[in-house]
């Protein structure tokens, strides 16, 4: 399920300076990619969210490279949020995504963790309970299956450290300005709004590859032998969920060609819920286009 070039040790950094694992609120003006530097000394741990996608691979590289240079690679941990399976046992994510994320951590010699929502067995279960699909203004897929999971993991590691005070954590994500106008406005560094008096944590959101282009991300992969998922070679531009309502229709059509059984199950759920998968197109129409 994966493709790998060569695997040199964590070495030279890439160009400086990546939505919503933590819905953050800025406490200072947005920092530019040129001026924003993550302060490893001010944090006990740095968690990198890794979905198994290309941006995650570049983010792990950048974080580990900077941490290694600072002599603090021991603070870095890679976290994969497992989204579970459908009722018929189909993986919500791309098969092999977890293994690619694990390979990213292994390449740089940092701990790897897999966690799932404590409330929901899978994203599929959350969708069926909600009776509707995630959307731009209802991203419960992110808030419930990634944000909450990441928060719990920070608390888990913080408890292990036994600091006697809130853990100070960095949380690195692979968001990039090139992806959308909303992401372009994201600051590279900001205090997370879950931080504050009486909490278990003080979290700094960090977007280390925010200013990189897609080609620069792939260049990092090529130059450093970072593992990537085979779905990219099969025509996918992004590695989100296999059937993501927020994905471009062309990508969904290609995914439906590669994952016909999963899309059939999603289409049946669409009919049962009476809610279109996307406002602009139904799953049945996507499947028709995939088969034509």
C-alpha atoms as one frame of an Amber mdcrd trajectory, in Angstrom:
protein
   0.000   0.000   0.000   2.992   2.327   0.164   5.893   3.587  -1.841   9.298
   4.288  -0.337  12.464   5.752  -1.793  15.532   5.843   0.453  15.633   6.600
   4.169  18.479   8.811   5.376  18.585   9.850   9.032  16.893  13.037  10.166
  19.183  15.718   8.778  19.073  19.077   7.080  15.893  21.107   7.320  13.624
  22.138   4.494  12.379  25.644   3.795  10.978  27.305   6.902   7.448  26.862
   7.742   1.048  23.840   7.598  -7.370  22.765   9.990  -8.426  22.267  12.769
  -7.182  19.527  15.039  -7.549  22.109  17.760  -9.964  24.950  17.044  -7.540
  27.679  17.990  -7.812  31.299  18.943  -4.907  33.630  18.354  -3.522  35.559
  21.285  -1.058  37.510  19.161  -0.893  38.730  15.543  -0.341  35.972  13.019
   3.341  35.223  12.631   4.865  35.014   9.183   6.648  31.884   8.044   9.910
  33.798   8.041   9.637  35.023  11.626   7.791  32.220  13.423  10.077  29.854
  15.293   8.841  27.131  17.593  10.377  27.316  21.075  11.239  23.771  22.104
  12.530  24.952  25.471   9.067  26.293  26.336   7.328  22.942  25.769   7.623
  19.520  27.410   6.212  17.610  24.430   5.556  18.156  20.736   2.824  16.037
  19.158   2.657  15.723  15.372  -0.724  14.747  13.956  -0.113  12.282  11.101
  -2.911  11.078   8.826  -0.520   9.207   6.555  -0.719  11.875   3.856   2.041
  13.755   2.052   1.673  16.887   4.191   1.944  14.789   7.340   5.156  13.236
   6.085   6.674  16.650   5.379   5.506  17.927   8.771   7.106  15.029  10.638
  10.324  15.713   8.730  10.324  19.419   9.528   9.455  18.992  13.211  11.996
  16.229  13.761  14.690  18.094  11.849  14.225  21.212  13.961  13.943  19.218
  17.189  17.083  17.247  16.367  18.971  20.475  15.662  17.808  21.817  19.033
  18.888  18.605  20.760  15.288  17.882  21.800  14.113  15.120  19.498  13.087
  13.175  22.613  10.136  15.554  23.025   8.517  14.599  19.715   5.693  12.061
  19.385   3.659  11.182  16.292  -0.083  10.565  16.716  -2.426   8.881  14.246
  -6.156   9.302  14.936  -7.886   6.090  13.848 -11.317   6.788  12.308 -12.489
   3.175  12.487 -14.690   1.202  10.100 -18.187   1.236   8.645 -20.939  -1.170
   9.691 -19.770  -3.607   7.007 -16.154  -3.405   8.135 -14.782  -1.042   5.495
 -12.035   1.279   6.704 -13.105   4.925   6.679  -9.509   5.912   5.934  -7.378
   4.589   3.106  -5.999   1.118   3.827  -2.323   1.529   4.593  -2.583   5.118
   5.879  -1.844   4.013   9.431   1.206   2.056   8.280   2.543   5.062   6.373
   2.136   7.260   9.461   3.951   4.635  11.513   6.781   4.609   8.963   7.124
   8.393   9.252   7.720   8.102  12.994  10.063   5.144  12.596  12.224   6.969
  10.065  13.031   9.663  12.620  13.135   7.370  15.635  10.309   8.997  17.596
   7.418   7.320  19.481   4.264   6.523  17.522   0.762   6.300  18.983  -2.635
   5.328  17.578  -5.730   6.549  19.371  -9.472   6.465  18.684 -12.378   8.475
  20.056 -13.463   7.398  23.526 -17.050   8.356  22.698 -17.469   7.127  19.128
 -16.322   3.784  17.779 -15.773   5.269  14.341 -16.524   8.281  12.181 -19.176
   6.147  10.477 -20.933   5.635  13.816 -20.778   9.396  14.474 -22.256  10.212
  11.068 -25.143   7.770  11.431 -25.878   9.031  14.950 -25.915  12.627  13.701
 -28.098  11.739  10.733 -26.142  13.951   8.391 -22.743  14.315   6.762 -19.913
  16.584   7.910 -19.679  19.913   6.103 -17.745  23.149   6.054 -19.872  24.513
   8.896 -20.292  21.234  10.768 -16.890  19.595  10.856 -17.736  17.161  13.626
 -15.498  14.659  11.854 -12.571  16.842  12.913 -13.822  18.071  16.278 -15.033
  14.703  17.597 -12.664  12.216  15.968  -9.436  14.240  15.842  -9.582  17.324
  18.062 -10.937  15.477  21.098  -8.623  12.528  20.494  -5.583  14.781  20.214
  -6.573  16.650  23.374  -6.941  13.392  25.296  -3.547  12.223  24.068  -1.884
  15.434  25.259  -3.501  14.897  28.673  -2.348  11.265  28.672   1.271  12.185
  28.009   1.072  15.079  30.450  -0.074  12.719  33.202   2.839  10.389  32.468
   5.298  13.240  32.984   3.953  13.974  36.507   4.878  17.655  36.329   2.575
  18.836  39.076   1.294  21.550  36.728  -0.348  21.780  33.280   1.786  20.247
  30.560   3.067  22.644  27.921   2.556  20.990  24.548   3.171  21.885  20.951
   0.770  20.402  18.415   2.078  20.348  14.841  -0.249  19.949  11.875   0.240
  19.838   8.110  -2.040  22.673   7.037  -0.748  24.780   4.156  -1.712  28.238
   2.934  -1.949  26.999  -0.654  -4.900  24.730   0.193  -7.555  27.382   0.827
  -8.155  31.029   1.730  -9.131  30.031   5.252  -5.918  28.105   5.774  -3.863
  30.906   4.241  -5.041  33.142   7.090  -3.918  30.721   9.787  -0.963  31.898
  11.893   2.032  29.583  11.966   2.045  29.707  15.770  -0.828  30.464  18.157
  -1.999  29.650  21.640  -4.820  27.165  21.559  -8.089  28.221  23.146  -8.247
  25.000  25.152  -5.384  26.452  27.154  -6.050  28.513  30.251  -6.383  28.636
  33.993  -7.591  25.383  35.522  -6.927  23.244  32.434  -4.681  20.191  32.213
  -2.719  21.601  29.320  -1.221  24.663  27.643  -1.161  23.999  23.908   0.584
  25.865  21.095  -0.658  25.073  17.611   2.225  24.935  15.124   1.974  24.813
  11.314   5.584  24.150  10.270   4.979  23.729   6.512   2.316  26.429   6.186
   4.075  28.324   3.378   5.194  25.327   1.329   3.730  24.517  -2.084   2.618
  21.037  -3.076   5.728  20.644  -5.207   7.954  21.644  -2.286   6.224  19.027
  -0.119   6.934  16.337  -2.698  10.500  17.571  -3.011  10.957  16.973   0.727
   9.653  13.431   0.226  12.015  12.762  -2.671  15.097  14.258  -1.040  14.581
  12.463   2.278  13.097   9.141   1.199   9.857   9.759   3.091   7.227   7.087
   2.595   4.060   8.038   0.728   0.761   6.286   0.121   0.124   4.554  -3.187
  -3.206   6.387  -3.603  -1.253   9.376  -4.891   0.114   7.243  -7.730  -3.454
   6.144  -8.457  -4.670   9.680  -9.122  -5.614  11.025  -5.688  -4.420  14.538
  -4.895  -5.167  14.355  -1.162  -5.359  11.554   1.388  -8.378  12.472   3.473
 -11.112   9.943   4.256 -11.854   7.736   1.261 -15.311   9.315   1.013 -14.992
  12.879   2.315 -17.857  15.352   1.741 -15.303  18.177   1.769 -13.210  16.671
  -1.035 -13.253  17.925  -4.619 -15.794  16.074  -6.758 -13.115  14.883  -9.199
 -11.204  13.294  -6.318 -14.389  11.643  -5.073 -15.063  10.193  -8.512 -11.563
   8.740  -8.624 -11.924   7.394  -5.083 -15.235   5.769  -6.027 -13.437   3.977
  -8.850 -10.825   2.689  -6.409 -13.247   1.948  -3.544 -16.559   0.823  -5.108
 -17.840  -1.264  -2.170 -17.264   1.527   0.337 -19.056   4.049  -1.858 -22.005
   1.688  -2.336 -22.387   1.478   1.452 -22.147   5.256   1.799 -24.738   5.724
  -0.977 -27.179   3.455   0.839 -26.669   5.519   4.005 -27.276   8.697   2.002
 -30.639   7.342   0.873 -31.560   6.188   4.388 -30.695   9.527   5.980 -32.308
  11.538   3.202 -29.361  13.941   3.228 -27.179  14.602   0.154 -23.501  13.747
   0.606 -22.570  17.141  -0.871 -24.880  20.057  -1.607 -23.684  20.021  -5.199
 -23.841  16.285  -5.919 -25.156  13.021  -4.489 -23.149   9.867  -3.953 -25.222
   8.036  -6.555 -24.250  10.639  -9.117 -20.602  10.353  -8.085 -20.783   6.571
  -8.503 -22.442   6.973 -11.925 -19.617   9.230 -13.042 -17.050   6.788 -11.671
 -18.556   3.935 -13.691 -19.007   5.882 -16.909
